[in-house]
Amino acid sequence: MAYDPAKHLIRIQGNREYLPVAQRLVWFREAHPDWGIETKIEVLDIDAGLAVFSATVINESGKIMARATKMETARGFPDYIEKAETGAIGRALALCGFGTQFAPELEEGERIVDSPHPVGGRPVASGRIGTAATAAHKIAPAAVRGGEARMAAGSPGGGGESLVCSEAECGRSMTQGQYEFSVKSFGRALCPQCQKQRKAEPAAAA
């Protein structure tokens, strides 16, 4: 069954319809399983609390189909680094037609509070495919790297990457099913053990 974006729209300020970046990634993966997305840190100033990411959509032949950038600051979001990468991915996908009509962030001055869907953890060492020093990283065509899930080498699925829990100091690998359930239930990528800990936190606080 073809992906239906209308089933995943949410309402934002001004009663406008918005397709979250996570859903654009799902749509993108289903439509073009052999395409990829590369993201790159263009500017990262921790002292100033400023991050600028670019995202590039590449087809199966290596042709660039779209490129977009996004800037965020610590004043706007505590997790501004992840937000900047998520925003760049969302804009690039919208420019390729994935949710364009539901992407008000393309309008000048719009700032959409979308959950981070790229890598989590530290800005340089975590979530990279390849060496930790690599500034650019790639979303594998057959896997959604969203929901703050980090990618690790050595996936048994043959794609070379796997989804990894985004909780600090965890790093456990996750299946696609565990990832999808976690994002739906918790809004971020958590392994089953960290999910149990999160569920226990409200009870402990009470």
DRENDO-1510 file (C-alpha; in Angstrom, 1 decimal, always signed):
<recs>
REC; n; res; u; v; w
REC; 1; MET; +0.0; +0.0; +0.0 .
REC; 2; ALA; +1.3; +3.4; -1.0 .
REC; 3; TYR; +2.3; +5.8; +1.8 .
REC; 4; ASP; -0.5; +8.2; +2.6 .
REC; 5; PRO; +0.9; +11.4; +4.2 .
REC; 6; ALA; -2.6; +12.7; +5.1 .
REC; 7; LYS; -2.8; +10.0; +7.8 .
REC; 8; HIS; +0.2; +11.4; +9.6 .
REC; 9; LEU; -0.4; +15.2; +9.5 .
REC; 10; ILE; -0.4; +17.2; +12.7 .
REC; 11; ARG; -1.8; +20.6; +13.5 .
REC; 12; ILE; +0.6; +23.4; +14.4 .
REC; 13; GLN; +0.2; +27.1; +15.3 .
REC; 14; GLY; -2.2; +28.8; +13.0 .
REC; 15; ASN; -4.2; +25.5; +12.6 .
REC; 16; ARG; -1.9; +24.6; +9.7 .
REC; 17; GLU; -1.2; +21.0; +8.7 .
REC; 18; TYR; +2.4; +19.8; +9.1 .
REC; 19; LEU; +4.1; +16.5; +8.2 .
REC; 20; PRO; +6.8; +15.8; +10.7 .
REC; 21; VAL; +10.3; +15.0; +9.5 .
REC; 22; ALA; +10.1; +11.4; +10.8 .
REC; 23; GLN; +7.1; +10.8; +8.5 .
REC; 24; ARG; +8.8; +12.4; +5.5 .
REC; 25; LEU; +11.7; +10.0; +6.1 .
REC; 26; VAL; +9.3; +7.0; +6.1 .
REC; 27; TRP; +7.7; +8.3; +2.9 .
REC; 28; PHE; +11.1; +8.9; +1.3 .
REC; 29; ARG; +12.3; +5.4; +2.2 .
REC; 30; GLU; +9.3; +3.8; +0.7 .
REC; 31; ALA; +9.3; +5.8; -2.5 .
REC; 32; HIS; +13.1; +5.6; -3.1 .
REC; 33; PRO; +14.7; +2.8; -1.1 .
REC; 34; ASP; +17.9; +3.2; -3.2 .
REC; 35; TRP; +18.3; +6.9; -2.5 .
REC; 36; GLY; +20.3; +8.4; +0.4 .
REC; 37; ILE; +20.6; +11.5; +2.5 .
REC; 38; GLU; +23.9; +13.0; +3.5 .
REC; 39; THR; +24.1; +15.6; +6.3 .
REC; 40; LYS; +27.1; +17.8; +7.1 .
REC; 41; ILE; +28.0; +20.2; +9.9 .
REC; 42; GLU; +28.6; +23.5; +8.2 .
REC; 43; VAL; +29.1; +25.6; +11.4 .
REC; 44; LEU; +29.3; +24.4; +14.9 .
REC; 45; ASP; +30.2; +27.0; +17.6 .
REC; 46; ILE; +29.6; +25.5; +21.0 .
REC; 47; ASP; +30.6; +28.7; +22.8 .
REC; 48; ALA; +28.1; +30.8; +20.9 .
REC; 49; GLY; +25.5; +28.0; +20.9 .
REC; 50; LEU; +25.2; +28.0; +17.1 .
REC; 51; ALA; +24.8; +25.1; +14.7 .
REC; 52; VAL; +24.3; +25.0; +10.9 .
REC; 53; PHE; +23.7; +21.8; +9.1 .
REC; 54; SER; +23.3; +21.0; +5.4 .
REC; 55; ALA; +21.4; +18.0; +4.1 .
REC; 56; THR; +21.8; +16.6; +0.5 .
REC; 57; VAL; +19.4; +14.1; -1.1 .
REC; 58; ILE; +21.2; +11.8; -3.6 .
REC; 59; ASN; +19.7; +9.4; -6.0 .
REC; 60; GLU; +20.9; +5.9; -6.8 .
REC; 61; SER; +23.3; +7.3; -9.5 .
REC; 62; GLY; +24.9; +9.7; -7.1 .
REC; 63; LYS; +23.1; +12.7; -8.6 .
REC; 64; ILE; +22.2; +15.5; -6.1 .
REC; 65; MET; +18.4; +15.9; -6.1 .
REC; 66; ALA; +18.1; +18.6; -3.4 .
REC; 67; ARG; +20.2; +20.4; -0.8 .
REC; 68; ALA; +19.1; +22.5; +2.1 .
REC; 69; THR; +20.6; +24.1; +5.2 .
REC; 70; LYS; +19.2; +24.9; +8.7 .
REC; 71; MET; +20.5; +27.0; +11.6 .
REC; 72; GLU; +19.5; +26.7; +15.2 .
REC; 73; THR; +20.8; +28.3; +18.4 .
REC; 74; ALA; +20.9; +27.2; +22.0 .
REC; 75; ARG; +18.7; +30.1; +22.9 .
REC; 76; GLY; +16.0; +28.6; +20.7 .
REC; 77; PHE; +16.4; +24.9; +21.6 .
REC; 78; PRO; +18.5; +23.1; +24.2 .
REC; 79; ASP; +19.2; +20.4; +21.7 .
REC; 80; TYR; +19.9; +22.9; +19.0 .
REC; 81; ILE; +22.5; +20.7; +17.2 .
REC; 82; GLU; +20.1; +17.9; +16.6 .
REC; 83; LYS; +17.3; +20.4; +15.7 .
REC; 84; ALA; +19.5; +21.9; +13.1 .
REC; 85; GLU; +20.3; +18.6; +11.4 .
REC; 86; THR; +16.6; +17.6; +11.6 .
REC; 87; GLY; +15.6; +20.9; +10.1 .
REC; 88; ALA; +18.0; +20.5; +7.2 .
REC; 89; ILE; +16.8; +17.0; +6.5 .
REC; 90; GLY; +13.2; +18.1; +6.6 .
REC; 91; ARG; +13.8; +21.0; +4.2 .
REC; 92; ALA; +15.8; +18.8; +1.7 .
REC; 93; LEU; +13.0; +16.2; +1.7 .
REC; 94; ALA; +10.4; +19.0; +1.2 .
REC; 95; LEU; +12.4; +20.3; -1.8 .
REC; 96; CYS; +12.2; +16.8; -3.3 .
REC; 97; GLY; +8.4; +16.8; -2.9 .
REC; 98; PHE; +8.1; +14.9; +0.3 .
REC; 99; GLY; +5.6; +17.0; +2.3 .
REC; 100; THR; +6.2; +20.2; +0.4 .
REC; 101; GLN; +2.6; +21.4; +0.8 .
REC; 102; PHE; +2.9; +20.5; +4.5 .
REC; 103; ALA; +6.3; +22.2; +5.2 .
REC; 104; PRO; +5.7; +25.7; +6.5 .
REC; 105; GLU; +9.3; +25.8; +7.6 .
REC; 106; LEU; +10.2; +26.6; +4.0 .
REC; 107; GLU; +8.5; +29.9; +4.5 .
REC; 108; GLU; +10.8; +32.8; +5.6 .
REC; 109; GLY; +10.8; +33.2; +9.3 .
REC; 110; GLU; +9.1; +29.9; +10.2 .
REC; 111; ARG; +10.6; +27.9; +13.0 .
REC; 112; ILE; +9.0; +24.5; +13.5 .
REC; 113; VAL; +9.6; +22.6; +16.8 .
REC; 114; ASP; +10.1; +19.2; +15.4 .
REC; 115; SER; +11.5; +16.3; +17.4 .
REC; 116; PRO; +15.2; +15.6; +16.5 .
REC; 117; HIS; +15.4; +12.7; +14.1 .
REC; 118; PRO; +19.1; +12.5; +13.1 .
REC; 119; VAL; +22.0; +11.4; +15.3 .
REC; 120; GLY; +21.9; +11.8; +19.1 .
REC; 121; GLY; +24.7; +12.2; +21.6 .
REC; 122; ARG; +27.7; +14.4; +21.2 .
REC; 123; PRO; +27.9; +16.6; +18.1 .
REC; 124; VAL; +31.1; +15.1; +16.6 .
REC; 125; ALA; +31.9; +11.6; +17.9 .
REC; 126; SER; +28.4; +10.1; +18.2 .
REC; 127; GLY; +26.2; +8.9; +15.3 .
REC; 128; ARG; +28.8; +8.9; +12.6 .
REC; 129; ILE; +29.2; +6.2; +10.0 .
REC; 130; GLY; +32.9; +5.5; +9.6 .
REC; 131; THR; +35.4; +7.3; +11.8 .
REC; 132; ALA; +34.4; +9.6; +14.6 .
REC; 133; ALA; +36.3; +12.4; +12.9 .
REC; 134; THR; +34.1; +12.3; +9.8 .
REC; 135; ALA; +32.1; +15.6; +9.5 .
REC; 136; ALA; +29.6; +14.3; +7.0 .
REC; 137; HIS; +27.4; +11.2; +7.6 .
REC; 138; LYS; +24.9; +9.4; +5.5 .
REC; 139; ILE; +21.4; +8.0; +6.1 .
REC; 140; ALA; +21.4; +4.6; +4.6 .
REC; 141; PRO; +18.8; +4.2; +1.9 .
REC; 142; ALA; +17.2; +1.2; +3.5 .
REC; 143; ALA; +17.2; +2.6; +7.1 .
REC; 144; VAL; +15.6; +5.6; +8.7 .
REC; 145; ARG; +18.2; +7.2; +11.0 .
REC; 146; GLY; +15.5; +9.4; +12.6 .
REC; 147; GLY; +14.1; +9.5; +16.1 .
REC; 148; GLU; +17.5; +10.4; +17.6 .
REC; 149; ALA; +18.7; +7.0; +16.7 .
REC; 150; ARG; +22.4; +6.8; +16.1 .
REC; 151; MET; +24.0; +4.6; +13.4 .
REC; 152; ALA; +26.6; +1.9; +14.2 .
REC; 153; ALA; +28.6; -0.2; +11.8 .
REC; 154; GLY; +28.0; -3.9; +11.4 .
REC; 155; SER; +24.3; -4.3; +10.9 .
REC; 156; PRO; +23.4; -8.0; +10.4 .
REC; 157; GLY; +20.9; -6.8; +7.7 .
REC; 158; GLY; +23.7; -6.3; +5.2 .
REC; 159; GLY; +23.4; -2.6; +4.9 .
REC; 160; GLY; +26.4; -1.9; +7.1 .
REC; 161; GLU; +24.6; +0.2; +9.7 .
REC; 162; SER; +22.2; -0.5; +12.6 .
REC; 163; LEU; +20.0; +1.6; +14.8 .
REC; 164; VAL; +21.4; +2.4; +18.2 .
REC; 165; CYS; +19.7; +3.6; +21.4 .
REC; 166; SER; +20.0; +7.4; +21.8 .
REC; 167; GLU; +20.2; +7.3; +25.6 .
REC; 168; ALA; +23.5; +8.7; +26.9 .
REC; 169; GLU; +26.0; +6.0; +27.9 .
REC; 170; CYS; +23.8; +3.2; +26.4 .
REC; 171; GLY; +24.6; +2.5; +22.8 .
REC; 172; ARG; +22.7; -0.8; +22.6 .
REC; 173; SER; +21.7; -1.9; +19.1 .
REC; 174; MET; +18.0; -1.8; +18.2 .
REC; 175; THR; +15.9; -3.6; +15.6 .
REC; 176; GLN; +13.8; -1.6; +13.2 .
REC; 177; GLY; +10.7; -2.8; +15.1 .
REC; 178; GLN; +12.1; -1.7; +18.4 .
REC; 179; TYR; +13.0; +1.7; +16.9 .
REC; 180; GLU; +9.5; +2.3; +15.5 .
REC; 181; PHE; +7.8; +1.3; +18.7 .
REC; 182; SER; +10.1; +3.5; +20.8 .
REC; 183; VAL; +9.6; +6.6; +18.6 .
REC; 184; LYS; +5.8; +6.1; +18.6 .
REC; 185; SER; +5.7; +5.5; +22.4 .
REC; 186; PHE; +8.5; +7.8; +23.7 .
REC; 187; GLY; +9.2; +10.2; +20.9 .
REC; 188; ARG; +12.8; +9.1; +20.7 .
REC; 189; ALA; +14.9; +6.0; +20.0 .
REC; 190; LEU; +15.3; +3.9; +23.2 .
REC; 191; CYS; +16.3; +0.3; +23.5 .
REC; 192; PRO; +13.9; -2.0; +25.5 .
REC; 193; GLN; +16.0; -1.7; +28.7 .
REC; 194; CYS; +16.0; +2.1; +28.6 .
REC; 195; GLN; +12.3; +2.0; +27.8 .
REC; 196; LYS; +11.7; +0.1; +31.1 .
REC; 197; GLN; +13.8; +2.6; +33.0 .
REC; 198; ARG; +11.8; +5.5; +31.5 .
REC; 199; LYS; +8.5; +3.8; +32.5 .
REC; 200; ALA; +9.8; +3.3; +36.0 .
REC; 201; GLU; +10.8; +7.0; +36.5 .
REC; 202; PRO; +7.2; +8.3; +37.0 .
REC; 203; ALA; +6.5; +5.7; +39.6 .
REC; 204; ALA; +9.7; +6.4; +41.4 .
REC; 205; ALA; +9.0; +10.1; +41.4 .
REC; 206; ALA; +5.5; +9.5; +42.8 .
</recs>
